[in-house]
Amino acid sequence: MIRYRRHSVVSRFFSWILGTLHVAWLLSTRYRRHDVLAASNPPLNSLLPLIIRNRIGLYVLDLYPEALYQTGMLAKKSPVVRSWSRLNKWAYRRLDTIWALTPSMRSMIERHYGVEVGFAPAWASQMQDKPDRTVVEKLGLAGRWVVLYSGNLGREHDVEVLLECASKLRAHDQILFVIAGEGWKKKVLAERADLEALANVMLLPKMPSGEFASLLSEAKVGVVTQSLRTADVCIPSKTFNLLSVGVPILGIGNPDSDFGDLINTSGSGRVFKPDQVDEICQFILSCWDDEEFLHGLQCRARLSAGSFTSKNAMRLVEEFAGEVSNA
């Protein structure tokens, strides 16, 4: 498929349009006789039943257009949101099966569109490349205690909280806050780290797969951010990847969301609101200072990961195929 353009709201939206048109073209030509199990990425895939005749099951990972107005990108009564919602209502009723990533998303879809929705947990992606251990020495990570954030640095990601923590914890020079990724906030973070002389903060670009695998193996705590405004319409996919390698999660978001419930209930980490900087610092210090506490989080992360394996993907396929055989 075409590459996803994340540079701006406009480039994202055009990527969604072109990506969905590309999928529709493939399904109306090369795969016109196939049944289709689709994900809502790009988000406009939800409208595929309106433009192709294939039998379709949809796995909703992020709920649109709801996410657009909950993040403030567009007004709830804007023409785009109202038109998309109306088209969703027609398209969802033509889908053969719908699953949602979280219970909150399932409830919202059923409430907004009047359709029956199943619940299907996600699964961790697999590392394709072997870890490139040279990056650890190159970056001087040996012997450092790494708090890792890797991913998009967009407007809705409260990554700057990590700089506030780094400022408070600068006396603990073994603790290193590594922020790897690209996005709107990258420049702001770099300028602030320089201004405050935060030697315990390292900003990196998006890493190649092999280098990222090695970086992940060095992480003691993995950071996952979730916008307070999108707590009901998405859950960060990196959550499941961190759990799969036994990295405890420091969540910055809504503790009362599906994301917060997953992490806090499983005991695989803690989720805090963005303004709970002192509590976040205390959590990091507890992990750093208490090996038994950290080991317990790691074990529970691996145990929790057992619920988010590729078996969940096969379950979707089997349920969808079962409907074919029963038809």
LUMZA-755252 format. One record per residue (C-alpha): residue in one letter; x, y, z. Coordinates in pm, 1 decimal. Layout:
// LUMZA-755252
- resn, east, north, up
- a, X, Y, Z
...
END
This chain:
// LUMZA-755252
- resn, east, north, up
- m, 0.0, 0.0, 0.0
- i, 94.1, 364.6, -19.3
- r, 293.0, 508.4, 270.3
- y, 111.6, 672.4, 558.5
- r, 187.8, 1045.7, 566.4
- r, 184.3, 1172.1, 925.7
- h, 324.1, 1522.1, 869.1
- s, -4.0, 1711.8, 911.2
- v, -377.5, 1663.9, 950.1
- v, -422.4, 1724.9, 577.8
- s, -152.2, 1473.9, 474.6
- r, -297.7, 1214.2, 713.0
- f, -646.1, 1256.0, 572.3
- f, -530.3, 1229.5, 212.1
- s, -329.0, 920.1, 307.0
- w, -646.7, 768.4, 444.8
- i, -838.9, 845.4, 126.5
- l, -568.8, 715.2, -106.9
- g, -504.5, 410.0, 110.5
- t, -871.6, 313.0, 116.1
- l, -908.1, 370.5, -257.8
- h, -602.6, 150.1, -312.8
- v, -758.1, -125.8, -100.4
- a, -1090.3, -88.9, -280.7
- w, -920.2, -111.9, -620.3
- l, -735.3, -430.4, -520.5
- l, -1053.9, -586.6, -383.9
- s, -1256.5, -498.2, -692.1
- t, -992.9, -634.4, -933.4
- r, -735.9, -883.6, -808.3
- y, -935.5, -1006.6, -506.0
- r, -1294.2, -947.2, -614.7
- r, -1401.3, -1304.2, -525.8
- h, -1238.7, -1305.8, -183.8
- d, -1395.2, -1260.7, 157.1
- v, -1224.3, -976.1, 339.8
- l, -1123.1, -942.8, 704.2
- a, -1023.7, -576.5, 729.5
- a, -889.4, -351.0, 1004.1
- s, -987.6, 13.2, 1046.9
- n, -644.3, 129.7, 935.7
- p, -668.5, 340.5, 729.5
- p, -981.6, 457.7, 913.5
- l, -1184.7, 500.8, 594.1
- n, -1179.5, 121.1, 553.7
- s, -1503.3, 133.4, 750.9
- l, -1666.2, 260.9, 430.7
- l, -1550.4, -26.2, 208.2
- p, -1898.1, -190.9, 200.9
- l, -2026.1, 116.3, 17.8
- i, -1784.8, 78.0, -274.3
- i, -1709.8, -294.5, -312.6
- r, -1920.7, -609.9, -315.0
- n, -1692.6, -843.3, -119.9
- r, -1815.5, -998.0, 201.9
- i, -1639.9, -797.0, 475.7
- g, -1566.4, -830.7, 845.2
- l, -1419.7, -522.5, 1016.6
- y, -1187.8, -508.2, 1318.7
- v, -1216.1, -157.5, 1466.6
- l, -882.5, -49.0, 1615.6
- d, -951.2, 326.2, 1629.2
- l, -1297.6, 474.1, 1614.9
- y, -1349.8, 746.5, 1353.3
- p, -1484.0, 1007.7, 1305.6
- e, -1531.7, 1014.2, 1684.3
- a, -1155.5, 1049.1, 1739.5
- l, -1148.4, 1358.5, 1517.4
- y, -1381.3, 1565.1, 1732.3
- q, -1264.3, 1420.9, 2062.7
- t, -909.5, 1534.9, 1985.0
- g, -1032.3, 1874.7, 1870.4
- m, -916.4, 1828.9, 1509.8
- l, -1268.5, 1895.2, 1384.7
- a, -1590.8, 2014.9, 1541.2
- k, -1853.2, 1750.9, 1617.3
- k, -2100.5, 1929.7, 1388.4
- s, -1851.5, 1988.0, 1105.8
- p, -1955.3, 1868.7, 757.8
- v, -1677.4, 1606.6, 750.3
- v, -1774.4, 1450.0, 1084.5
- r, -2147.0, 1456.9, 1012.5
- s, -2104.8, 1310.5, 663.4
- w, -1863.1, 1042.1, 780.5
- s, -2095.5, 942.7, 1066.2
- r, -2387.6, 915.4, 824.4
- l, -2183.6, 703.3, 583.2
- n, -2065.4, 484.7, 872.9
- k, -2426.0, 418.4, 967.8
- w, -2496.2, 282.8, 618.3
- a, -2166.3, 96.3, 586.3
- y, -2171.5, -69.1, 930.3
- r, -2509.9, -223.0, 853.7
- r, -2364.6, -384.7, 541.8
- l, -2071.8, -543.9, 723.6
- d, -2103.7, -914.6, 794.8
- t, -1916.4, -899.2, 1126.1
- i, -1774.2, -621.6, 1344.2
- w, -1527.7, -652.5, 1630.8
- a, -1396.3, -372.9, 1853.3
- l, -1060.2, -351.8, 2026.6
- t, -1202.9, -244.9, 2364.4
- p, -1535.2, -273.7, 2550.6
- s, -1576.1, 106.3, 2546.0
- m, -1535.0, 116.4, 2169.0
- r, -1784.0, -167.3, 2130.9
- s, -2042.6, 19.3, 2340.2
- m, -1988.7, 341.4, 2146.4
- i, -2029.8, 173.1, 1805.3
- e, -2346.0, -3.0, 1914.5
- r, -2484.6, 320.3, 2058.7
- h, -2394.5, 539.6, 1759.3
- y, -2471.6, 302.8, 1473.2
- g, -2727.1, 53.5, 1603.3
- v, -2531.2, -260.3, 1509.6
- e, -2414.6, -565.2, 1702.5
- v, -2041.0, -564.1, 1780.1
- g, -1809.1, -829.4, 1918.9
- f, -1503.4, -774.6, 2138.1
- a, -1159.5, -896.1, 2029.3
- p, -833.3, -816.1, 2214.3
- a, -529.9, -717.5, 2007.3
- w, -199.0, -900.0, 1973.3
- a, 164.6, -797.7, 1974.8
- s, 350.2, -751.5, 1648.1
- q, 658.0, -964.2, 1587.1
- m, 1009.8, -824.9, 1551.5
- q, 1128.4, -912.6, 1202.5
- d, 1496.4, -827.0, 1241.6
- k, 1755.7, -951.0, 1489.3
- p, 1863.9, -698.9, 1754.1
- d, 2154.7, -480.2, 1645.2
- r, 2362.4, -471.3, 1963.9
- t, 2609.1, -219.1, 1826.9
- v, 2356.8, 58.9, 1885.2
- v, 2379.5, 8.1, 2263.0
- e, 2749.8, 89.4, 2265.8
- k, 2712.9, 360.4, 2004.4
- l, 2455.5, 543.3, 2215.4
- g, 2633.4, 479.8, 2544.3
- l, 2342.3, 291.3, 2697.9
- a, 2551.0, 26.1, 2871.6
- g, 2504.2, 57.0, 3245.3
- r, 2221.3, 311.6, 3215.9
- w, 1874.3, 248.3, 3356.7
- v, 1648.3, 327.8, 3061.8
- v, 1296.5, 469.6, 3069.9
- l, 1190.4, 437.6, 2705.4
- y, 929.9, 617.3, 2499.1
- s, 919.5, 520.8, 2132.6
- g, 661.0, 635.4, 1882.7
- n, 476.2, 935.2, 1750.6
- l, 550.6, 1273.9, 1908.8
- g, 225.1, 1435.7, 1805.6
- r, 22.3, 1709.6, 1968.3
- e, -194.4, 1462.9, 2160.8
- h, 100.3, 1275.6, 2317.4
- d, 193.0, 1403.8, 2664.0
- v, 560.2, 1314.7, 2626.6
- e, 673.3, 1642.4, 2783.2
- v, 576.9, 1488.8, 3118.9
- l, 894.7, 1281.1, 3087.9
- l, 1104.0, 1598.8, 3074.6
- e, 939.0, 1718.4, 3394.5
- c, 1028.6, 1385.0, 3554.4
- a, 1383.5, 1406.4, 3418.0
- s, 1421.6, 1748.5, 3577.7
- k, 1305.2, 1620.4, 3915.7
- l, 1521.2, 1307.1, 3894.4
- r, 1840.4, 1461.5, 3753.6
- a, 2028.5, 1371.0, 4073.7
- h, 1977.6, 1001.7, 3988.8
- d, 2222.3, 1008.6, 3700.4
- q, 2190.7, 635.8, 3620.2
- i, 1829.4, 687.8, 3511.0
- l, 1812.8, 788.3, 3144.5
- f, 1496.0, 901.2, 2966.9
- v, 1516.5, 791.0, 2602.2
- i, 1259.5, 939.9, 2361.4
- a, 1273.0, 789.5, 2011.7
- g, 1043.4, 903.2, 1733.3
- e, 929.7, 1188.8, 1513.6
- g, 644.6, 1434.5, 1519.7
- w, 524.1, 1784.5, 1593.4
- k, 662.1, 1793.0, 1950.1
- k, 1013.8, 1673.5, 1861.9
- k, 1156.3, 2023.5, 1822.1
- v, 979.3, 2151.5, 2134.0
- l, 1119.0, 1864.1, 2341.0
- a, 1471.3, 1915.9, 2207.3
- e, 1464.5, 2289.2, 2281.4
- r, 1337.6, 2234.1, 2634.6
- a, 1593.3, 1961.2, 2708.6
- d, 1871.5, 2195.1, 2592.6
- l, 1733.4, 2493.8, 2781.8
- e, 1711.6, 2300.6, 3108.5
- a, 2040.8, 2115.1, 3043.6
- l, 1877.2, 1777.5, 3094.5
- a, 2173.7, 1544.6, 3051.8
- n, 1949.6, 1253.3, 3153.5
- v, 1734.2, 1290.3, 2839.7
- m, 1828.0, 1137.3, 2504.1
- l, 1626.3, 1221.0, 2191.9
- l, 1656.4, 977.3, 1902.7
- p, 1500.4, 950.2, 1557.2
- k, 1270.2, 666.9, 1459.1
- m, 1489.7, 357.0, 1484.0
- p, 1539.2, 82.4, 1223.6
- s, 1381.6, -245.7, 1334.1
- g, 1706.5, -413.5, 1442.0
- e, 1823.6, -113.0, 1642.8
- f, 1483.1, -67.2, 1801.1
- a, 1477.4, -432.6, 1909.2
- s, 1809.8, -378.4, 2084.6
- l, 1690.2, -51.7, 2239.0
- l, 1378.4, -225.8, 2366.4
- s, 1587.7, -496.2, 2531.2
- e, 1764.4, -223.7, 2733.7
- a, 1441.4, -66.2, 2861.3
- k, 1354.3, -113.2, 3226.7
- v, 1024.7, 74.3, 3192.1
- g, 829.7, 145.4, 2873.9
- v, 618.9, 460.0, 2845.0
- v, 279.8, 458.9, 2674.2
- t, 83.1, 781.3, 2635.9
- q, -286.6, 811.3, 2565.7
- s, -474.5, 1133.3, 2509.3
- l, -736.1, 1193.9, 2775.8
- r, -973.3, 1298.1, 2499.4
- t, -945.5, 969.5, 2306.7
- a, -957.6, 728.3, 2599.1
- d, -1284.6, 574.6, 2475.3
- v, -1200.5, 548.7, 2104.5
- c, -854.1, 390.1, 2092.7
- i, -586.8, 206.7, 2287.9
- p, -214.7, 241.0, 2199.8
- s, -91.8, -68.1, 2012.2
- k, 257.3, -35.4, 2161.3
- t, 102.0, -148.9, 2490.4
- f, 84.9, -506.0, 2366.1
- n, 434.6, -499.3, 2215.8
- l, 587.3, -389.0, 2547.2
- l, 395.7, -651.9, 2742.0
- s, 511.0, -922.3, 2500.6
- v, 877.2, -863.8, 2593.0
- g, 810.1, -824.3, 2965.0
- v, 868.8, -448.9, 2990.7
- p, 662.3, -287.3, 3268.9
- i, 444.7, -3.0, 3149.4
- l, 435.5, 352.6, 3272.9
- g, 110.5, 482.3, 3129.4
- i, 31.2, 851.8, 3095.3
- g, -338.4, 889.8, 3032.6
- n, -669.0, 811.8, 3200.6
- p, -643.1, 547.7, 3477.2
- d, -1019.0, 487.5, 3443.2
- s, -1001.8, 402.6, 3071.6
- d, -981.1, 55.5, 2913.5
- f, -607.0, 115.0, 2884.1
- g, -578.9, 206.0, 3252.2
- d, -790.1, -90.4, 3355.5
- l, -573.8, -328.1, 3152.1
- i, -245.2, -210.9, 3304.5
- n, -352.8, -141.6, 3661.7
- t, -563.2, -456.8, 3697.7
- s, -297.0, -686.5, 3552.8
- g, -27.7, -535.7, 3774.7
- s, 202.6, -498.6, 3474.3
- g, 261.2, -128.2, 3543.3
- r, 74.5, 184.8, 3645.8
- v, -125.3, 447.7, 3458.3
- f, -116.2, 808.1, 3580.4
- k, -277.9, 1131.6, 3471.7
- p, -37.3, 1377.4, 3303.8
- d, -41.3, 1612.7, 3601.7
- q, 68.2, 1341.0, 3847.8
- v, 436.9, 1413.6, 3796.4
- d, 538.7, 1344.6, 4156.7
- e, 357.4, 1009.9, 4155.9
- i, 518.8, 916.9, 3823.3
- c, 862.8, 1000.8, 3962.1
- q, 794.0, 788.0, 4269.2
- f, 690.6, 494.4, 4048.9
- i, 1011.5, 523.9, 3847.0
- l, 1220.5, 542.0, 4165.5
- s, 1041.5, 236.8, 4307.7
- c, 1127.1, 40.0, 3992.8
- w, 1485.8, 166.2, 3999.0
- d, 1548.9, 111.9, 4370.2
- d, 1357.2, -211.3, 4433.2
- e, 1462.7, -504.8, 4216.2
- e, 1193.5, -726.9, 4364.9
- f, 923.4, -474.7, 4280.6
- l, 1053.9, -437.2, 3923.9
- h, 1082.7, -813.9, 3878.1
- g, 721.6, -855.6, 3988.6
- l, 606.6, -603.6, 3726.7
- q, 810.5, -779.9, 3458.9
- c, 663.5, -1118.9, 3546.1
- r, 309.0, -984.8, 3544.7
- a, 373.4, -811.3, 3211.5
- r, 477.6, -1141.8, 3054.4
- l, 181.3, -1317.0, 3214.2
- s, -55.8, -1050.4, 3084.3
- a, 97.6, -1079.2, 2737.7
- g, -37.6, -1432.6, 2720.3
- s, -378.5, -1280.2, 2653.9
- f, -248.6, -1079.7, 2355.2
- t, -87.0, -1330.2, 2121.1
- s, -144.9, -1415.2, 1755.8
- k, -413.9, -1658.7, 1875.0
- n, -640.8, -1354.8, 1891.3
- a, -583.2, -1296.4, 1520.1
- m, -662.0, -1659.0, 1442.9
- r, -978.4, -1631.4, 1648.1
- l, -1101.0, -1350.8, 1421.5
- v, -1023.6, -1558.1, 1113.0
- e, -1196.3, -1865.3, 1256.3
- e, -1506.2, -1670.5, 1359.5
- f, -1527.0, -1505.4, 1019.2
- a, -1468.6, -1835.4, 837.9
- g, -1726.7, -2000.9, 1062.0
- e, -1988.7, -1760.7, 938.2
- v, -1899.1, -1858.8, 582.1
- s, -1936.9, -2230.3, 654.6
- n, -2268.5, -2173.0, 832.9
- a, -2407.8, -1953.8, 556.4
END
